[in-house]
Amino acid sequence: MTKTYPFDDSTQLSAHFNVSEFRCKCGKVHDTLLADELVEKLEQLYAALDCSKIIVTSGFRCSMHDRTVGGSGTGQHTKGNAADICCYGQDGQPISSKVVCCKAQDIGFTGIANITAAYQYTHVDVRPNGKWYGDEVHGNNTVTDDFYKYFGGEDMKGIDVSVHNGNIDWNRVKSAGIDFAILRAGYGRLASQKDECFEQNYSGAKAAGVPVGAYWYSYAMSEDEARLEADVFLSVIKGKQFEFPVYYDVEEKKQFALGKEKVSAIMRAFLEKVEAAGYFVGLYGSASSLTTHTADDIKSRYTIWLAHWVNQTSYGGAYGIWQHSEKGRVDGINGNVDLDIGYKDFPTIIKAKGLNGYGKEPVPPNPPAPAAEDGITVEVTVDGQKYSGTLHCD
């Protein structure tokens, strides 16, 4: 149902949205039209993305204002069915419009579009007839029937590798359009369990210009064992730089048999220790384990690397990377390789924070004080006249 609200109405419509947020930006006093379904789906989007806030940059528009900003004057904004929004994660950073579009598709918005080349703003609407999945950077036409496929382009393609992938030709991998790689550093709690190909994968990827992250596979059955794993992981990655997060991979059945509370405690022990050492850390997990065996505070605090080998994931939580296949093929790698899609500009975030080996630029020291002259400045008065000068000691 579409309702009409007076211009000065400030009714709280739901947990996170108020009528005033959807008021026309034309500057004139007039009523606001707003569809209940739009607010309901925005709340669903808020929960699905685990947002800290959603800012409505444009809600209802009168016909004149709609035409002023480039609309037709009869579009979904004029009917109270649409909102242009910017979604923010728990880290306070804007969530990529690529992620928002995909989640909006899952929720059932019938009109969805990325708005800007920076992928920061998204249009969503609840038009009653037909669908529009657009990308306004490239015009106003429908561009896809599946945003997961549309945004799975070369600019977000990644892989994750280990010793099991053998010798990798990283220059060919780079030429194949791979833009990042997550490298297994090792597993367990012994230094001898370092991945045999970690060093060559790190140096090879770096030399080819492929940004990298790292992960450590866990067998920990207690918090103490998780901290031991963290110690070994830190010793393996010491002195290296990672443009992408470093992850904790928890997926053993015997670990999940401990129950959600104990497994979550194991995760926290590792993540907290690695984070304290100056790293941007995250958790790798399947859609199932993230839902049933991972506490909410972990998923809200740390970036998630989702493993869900399907064409379109149904996982409702937030994630920065999605591992969508374990049977990919990439030039430069023999056999199958895991394929990933990245949704956040991790290199910019990590370098700006000075994490993962990218220390912030040191503050220049204060310039040294000028050297004192070799002598003593004196002032004398003779017959009422002042005289000054420097006495030098030879």
MARLUMBA-222905 format. One line per field, with one value per residue (C-alpha): y, z, x. Coordinates in nm, 4 decimals. Each point is the difference from the previous one (the first is absolute). Example, Ala and Ser with C-alpha at 12.3 -4.5 7.8 and 13.67 -1.06 7.14 Angstrom:
BEGIN
north: [-0.4500	0.3440]
up: [0.7800	-0.0660]
east: [1.2300	0.1370]
end
This chain:
BEGIN
north: [0.0000	0.3514	0.2604	0.3795	0.1825	0.3768	0.1870	0.0460	-0.3599	-0.1748	-0.3343	-0.2827	-0.2555	-0.2839	-0.0686	0.1959	0.2224	0.3200	0.1749	0.3095	-0.1911	-0.0487	0.3631	0.1617	0.2034	0.2708	0.2460	0.0568	-0.1020	-0.2886	-0.3474	-0.3116	-0.3199	-0.3190	-0.3698	-0.2259	-0.2752	0.2241	0.0572	-0.3689	-0.1076	0.2664	-0.1476	-0.3441	0.1426	0.1637	-0.3388	-0.1989	0.2306	0.0382	0.3777	0.2574	0.2458	0.0599	0.3587	0.0864	0.2584	0.0299	-0.1377	0.1478	0.2623	0.2341	-0.0062	0.3303	-0.1046	-0.3394	0.1723	0.2408	-0.2888	-0.1729	-0.2139	-0.0262	0.1655	-0.3164	-0.2537	-0.2178	0.2779	0.2088	-0.2918	-0.0482	-0.3379	0.0809	0.1072	0.0762	-0.1233	-0.0354	-0.2997	-0.0094	-0.3068	-0.0494	0.1251	0.3380	-0.0394	0.0226	-0.3404	-0.0410	0.0507	-0.3307	-0.1765	0.2078	-0.0778	-0.3730	0.0039	0.2186	-0.2581	-0.2778	0.1990	0.0617	0.3660	0.0240	0.3033	0.0081	0.1928	0.1103	0.3788	0.1128	-0.1210	-0.0051	-0.2714	0.1850	0.0843	-0.2327	0.0497	-0.2413	-0.0021	-0.2142	0.0666	-0.2166	-0.0991	-0.1479	0.0152	0.2427	-0.1105	0.2866	0.1701	0.3742	0.0403	-0.1633	0.1521	-0.0617	-0.3379	-0.3384	-0.1527	-0.3446	-0.2462	-0.1028	0.2463	-0.2822	-0.0822	0.3627	0.1108	-0.3155	0.1770	0.0182	0.2858	-0.2258	-0.3379	-0.1814	-0.3431	-0.1750	-0.2485	-0.2370	-0.2664	-0.2122	0.2282	-0.0795	0.2377	0.3089	0.2273	0.3268	0.2130	-0.2123	0.0175	0.3787	0.0070	-0.2184	0.2862	-0.1111	0.3053	-0.1515	-0.3246	-0.1337	-0.2262	-0.2815	0.0706	-0.3307	-0.1928	-0.1221	0.1202	-0.1107	0.1977	-0.3117	0.0301	0.3058	-0.0448	-0.1305	0.2375	0.3088	0.1733	-0.0621	0.0952	0.3215	0.1026	-0.1098	0.1882	0.3115	-0.0062	-0.0295	0.2856	-0.2120	0.1373	-0.2684	-0.0998	-0.3092	-0.2603	-0.2545	-0.3290	-0.0930	-0.3247	0.1725	-0.1601	0.2653	0.3697	-0.0751	-0.2085	0.2799	0.2433	-0.2413	-0.0090	0.3791	0.0083	-0.2296	0.1897	0.3289	-0.1464	-0.1232	0.3296	0.2263	0.2523	-0.0365	0.2386	-0.0983	0.2190	-0.2260	-0.1247	-0.2956	-0.2641	-0.2784	-0.3087	-0.2041	-0.2906	-0.3305	-0.2095	-0.0841	0.3733	0.0586	-0.2937	0.2163	0.2250	0.3606	0.1559	-0.1864	0.0285	0.3745	0.0276	-0.1768	0.2436	0.3025	-0.1202	-0.0215	0.3108	0.2222	-0.1005	0.0521	0.3277	0.1259	-0.0664	0.2565	-0.1979	0.0443	-0.3357	-0.1927	-0.3334	-0.2584	-0.2141	-0.1757	0.1448	-0.2768	0.0424	0.3764	-0.0355	-0.2791	0.0065	0.3606	0.2579	0.3255	0.2176	-0.1736	0.0514	0.3676	0.0739	-0.1903	-0.0110	-0.3251	-0.2176	-0.2012	-0.3498	-0.0977	-0.1924	0.1013	0.2331	0.2271	-0.0078	0.0104	0.0994	0.3038	0.1450	0.2481	-0.1173	0.1619	-0.2950	-0.2858	-0.3300	-0.1192	-0.3014	-0.2621	-0.1178	0.3065	-0.0012	0.2741	0.0243	-0.0529	-0.2580	-0.3710	-0.1520	0.1509	0.3088	0.1798	0.3114	0.3086	0.3302	0.3027	0.2806	0.2442	0.2122	-0.1725	0.1318	0.3612	-0.0717	-0.2041	0.2415	0.2988	-0.1710	-0.0961	-0.3714	-0.3283	0.1235	0.3373	0.2259	0.3556	0.2607	0.1024	0.3525	0.2027	0.0817	0.3583	0.1818	0.0344	0.3301	0.2266	-0.0621	0.2500	0.2460	-0.0491	0.2852	0.1955	0.2920	0.2884	0.3446	0.2862	0.3600	0.2731	0.3617	-0.0793	-0.1664	-0.3727	-0.2135	-0.3679	-0.2625	-0.3542	-0.1038	-0.2860	-0.2282	-0.0907]
up: [0.0000	-0.0857	0.2653	-0.0007	0.2804	0.0737	-0.0773	0.3656	0.0985	0.1939	0.0648	0.0826	-0.2635	0.1156	0.2131	-0.2283	-0.2250	0.0556	-0.2393	0.0011	-0.1692	-0.3106	-0.0315	-0.3436	-0.0298	-0.2201	0.2903	-0.0309	0.2514	-0.1232	0.1043	-0.0131	-0.1727	0.1346	-0.0575	0.3064	-0.2028	-0.0721	0.3699	0.0808	-0.2609	0.1088	0.3502	-0.1468	-0.1909	0.3198	0.1744	-0.2943	-0.0376	0.3775	-0.0494	0.2569	-0.1892	-0.3338	-0.1199	-0.2341	-0.2357	-0.2031	0.0773	-0.1227	-0.2752	-0.1331	-0.3790	-0.0401	0.2176	-0.1706	-0.3360	0.1491	0.1027	-0.3371	0.0509	-0.2181	0.2497	0.0193	0.1347	0.3088	0.2250	-0.0811	0.1057	0.3364	-0.1086	-0.0157	0.2009	-0.0849	0.2874	0.1382	0.2286	0.2664	0.1640	0.3650	-0.0795	-0.0927	-0.3651	-0.2914	-0.1286	-0.3721	-0.2181	-0.1593	0.3261	0.0633	-0.3456	0.0517	0.3428	-0.1261	-0.2715	0.2605	0.2043	-0.2972	-0.0923	-0.3526	-0.0965	0.0830	-0.1428	0.0790	-0.0271	-0.0086	-0.1299	0.3597	0.0834	0.3104	-0.0738	-0.0986	-0.1315	0.1276	-0.0652	0.0319	-0.3402	-0.0375	-0.3630	-0.1555	0.1133	-0.0584	0.0886	-0.1169	0.0243	-0.0481	-0.0741	-0.3339	-0.0668	0.1149	-0.1557	0.1700	-0.0078	0.1513	0.1511	0.2642	0.1795	0.1324	-0.3550	-0.1127	0.2789	-0.0182	-0.2509	-0.0382	0.2432	0.2872	-0.1009	0.2518	0.0863	0.3115	-0.0223	0.1992	-0.0560	-0.1547	-0.3032	-0.0825	-0.1768	-0.1190	-0.2887	0.1597	-0.3086	-0.1944	0.2939	-0.0064	-0.3763	0.0445	0.1877	0.3588	0.2235	0.3408	0.1638	0.3530	0.0839	0.2510	0.2456	0.1796	0.2554	0.3579	0.2804	-0.1082	-0.2043	-0.2113	-0.1229	-0.2084	-0.3535	-0.2184	-0.2841	0.2064	-0.0546	-0.3748	-0.0387	0.1938	-0.1959	-0.3315	0.0505	0.1191	-0.2968	-0.2393	0.1673	0.1465	0.3399	0.2680	0.3291	0.2097	0.2062	0.2696	0.0185	0.3531	0.1941	0.3387	0.2580	0.2684	0.0379	0.1062	-0.3113	-0.2131	0.1518	-0.0799	-0.3593	-0.0011	0.1217	-0.2792	-0.2604	0.1105	-0.0186	-0.3560	-0.1342	0.1916	-0.2209	-0.2877	-0.1321	-0.0824	-0.1937	0.0959	0.3449	0.1790	0.0864	0.2485	-0.1666	0.2399	-0.1601	0.1738	0.1028	0.3356	0.0734	-0.0804	0.2236	0.2932	-0.0529	-0.1055	0.3253	0.0164	-0.3724	0.0162	0.2947	-0.2070	-0.2858	0.2283	0.1592	-0.3366	-0.1569	0.2999	0.0245	-0.3701	-0.0043	0.2987	-0.1981	-0.2615	-0.2578	-0.1725	0.0885	-0.1194	0.0299	-0.2747	0.0285	-0.1867	-0.0155	0.2366	0.2601	0.0004	0.0686	0.2576	0.1655	-0.0066	0.2588	-0.1277	0.1623	-0.2080	-0.3246	0.0774	0.1145	-0.2562	-0.3777	-0.1343	-0.2826	-0.0978	-0.1480	-0.1867	-0.3239	-0.1783	-0.2843	0.2371	0.3730	0.2427	0.2921	0.1667	0.1863	-0.1097	-0.1686	-0.1780	-0.2149	-0.1362	-0.0936	-0.2521	-0.1579	0.0781	-0.3617	-0.1841	-0.2812	-0.0326	-0.2469	0.1804	0.2436	-0.0703	0.1022	0.1971	0.2150	0.2427	-0.1478	0.2018	-0.0494	0.1997	0.0911	0.2031	-0.0843	0.2609	-0.1259	0.0530	0.3415	0.1256	-0.1181	0.1418	0.3392	-0.0136	0.0499	-0.1448	-0.0177	-0.1507	0.2821	-0.0114	-0.1197	0.2946	0.1288	-0.0931	0.3082	0.1175	-0.1772	0.2193	0.1743	-0.1662	0.1291	0.2592	-0.1185	0.1202	0.2458	0.2606	-0.0754	0.2464	0.0503	0.1894	0.0810	-0.0201	0.0826	-0.0470	-0.3424	-0.0536	-0.1956	-0.0910	-0.1732	0.0106	0.1906	-0.1664	0.1876	-0.1907]
east: [0.0000	0.1217	-0.0744	0.0024	0.1795	-0.0046	0.3224	0.0945	-0.0851	0.2797	-0.1701	0.2400	-0.0982	0.2244	0.3060	0.2318	-0.2123	-0.1981	-0.2421	0.2193	0.2821	-0.2151	-0.1163	0.0456	0.3209	-0.1553	-0.0199	-0.3746	-0.2650	-0.2123	-0.1140	0.2182	-0.1151	0.1539	-0.0683	-0.0083	0.1683	0.2996	0.0648	-0.0502	0.2538	0.2472	-0.0146	0.0662	0.2971	0.1280	-0.0010	0.1379	0.2999	0.0477	0.0025	0.0994	-0.2210	-0.1718	-0.0180	-0.2876	0.1485	-0.3211	-0.3455	-0.3265	0.0291	-0.2632	-0.0269	0.1827	0.2939	0.0168	0.0427	0.2533	0.2281	-0.0320	-0.3081	-0.3087	-0.2316	-0.2097	0.2508	-0.0082	0.1305	-0.3109	-0.2207	0.1707	0.1352	0.3726	0.3018	0.3613	0.2126	0.3506	0.0566	0.2713	0.1530	0.0880	0.3504	-0.1462	0.0981	-0.2469	-0.1066	0.0643	-0.3057	0.0956	-0.0753	-0.3117	-0.1406	0.0502	-0.1660	-0.2852	-0.0552	-0.0194	-0.2524	-0.2263	0.0288	-0.1389	0.2062	0.3719	0.2930	0.3513	0.0085	0.3645	0.3355	0.1257	-0.2572	-0.1140	-0.3648	-0.2830	-0.3543	-0.2660	-0.3723	-0.3108	-0.1583	-0.3097	0.0569	0.3106	0.3627	0.2836	0.3525	0.2170	0.3362	-0.0424	0.3700	-0.0821	-0.3424	-0.3553	-0.0709	-0.0224	0.3477	-0.0544	-0.2436	0.2550	0.2279	0.2175	0.1023	0.0114	0.2321	0.2083	0.2210	0.3751	0.0417	-0.1062	0.1415	0.2160	0.1362	0.1238	0.2851	0.2189	0.2613	-0.2752	-0.0043	0.3631	0.2345	-0.1843	0.0963	-0.1066	0.0633	-0.2497	-0.2406	0.0240	-0.0538	-0.3075	-0.1665	0.0535	0.0201	0.0709	0.1023	-0.0396	0.2944	-0.0015	0.2812	-0.0407	-0.2025	0.0060	0.2286	0.3482	0.2510	0.0562	-0.3591	0.0736	-0.1382	0.2825	-0.0898	-0.0768	0.3323	0.0112	-0.3672	0.0572	0.3083	-0.1511	-0.3262	0.1803	0.2372	-0.2943	-0.1865	-0.2817	-0.1151	-0.0104	-0.1555	0.0707	-0.1834	0.0753	-0.1893	-0.1047	-0.0055	-0.0270	-0.2269	0.0437	0.0738	0.3580	0.0586	-0.1464	0.2494	0.2828	-0.1231	-0.0035	0.3606	0.1180	-0.2022	0.1524	0.3506	-0.0654	-0.1368	0.2401	0.1752	-0.2444	-0.2640	-0.3573	-0.2415	-0.2887	-0.1033	0.1545	-0.2581	-0.0651	-0.1450	-0.2140	-0.1839	0.0846	-0.3022	0.1572	0.0232	-0.3660	-0.0885	0.1154	-0.3014	-0.0440	0.1196	0.3321	0.0684	-0.0634	0.2394	0.2680	-0.0594	0.0242	0.3246	0.1765	-0.1528	0.0645	0.3643	0.0733	-0.1929	0.1993	0.3181	-0.1040	-0.1930	-0.3351	-0.1517	-0.3019	-0.1753	-0.0472	-0.3097	-0.2775	-0.3490	-0.1078	0.2759	-0.0332	-0.3702	0.0063	0.3431	0.1218	-0.1062	-0.1493	0.2679	0.2675	-0.1899	-0.0560	0.3571	0.2056	-0.0246	-0.1439	0.1286	-0.3045	0.0308	-0.3158	0.0425	-0.3170	-0.0990	-0.1887	0.0592	-0.2892	0.2206	-0.1571	0.2971	0.2645	0.3194	0.2936	0.1072	-0.2095	0.1645	-0.2568	0.1701	0.2622	0.0208	0.1210	0.2523	0.2599	0.2859	0.3301	-0.1408	-0.0271	-0.3326	-0.2831	0.0369	-0.2323	-0.1618	-0.0902	-0.1774	0.1123	-0.2393	0.2095	0.3013	0.2141	0.3362	-0.1085	-0.1546	0.2967	0.2679	-0.1895	-0.0140	0.3676	-0.0741	0.1326	0.3573	-0.0937	0.1099	-0.1270	0.2469	0.2160	-0.0432	0.3105	0.2069	0.0146	0.2846	0.3073	0.0484	0.2551	0.3483	0.1103	0.2569	0.3528	0.0016	-0.1916	-0.2292	0.0516	-0.1477	0.1722	-0.0901	0.2673	-0.0874	-0.3692	0.0493	-0.0765	0.2471	-0.0418	0.2122	0.1370	0.3074	0.1904	0.2333	0.3147]
end
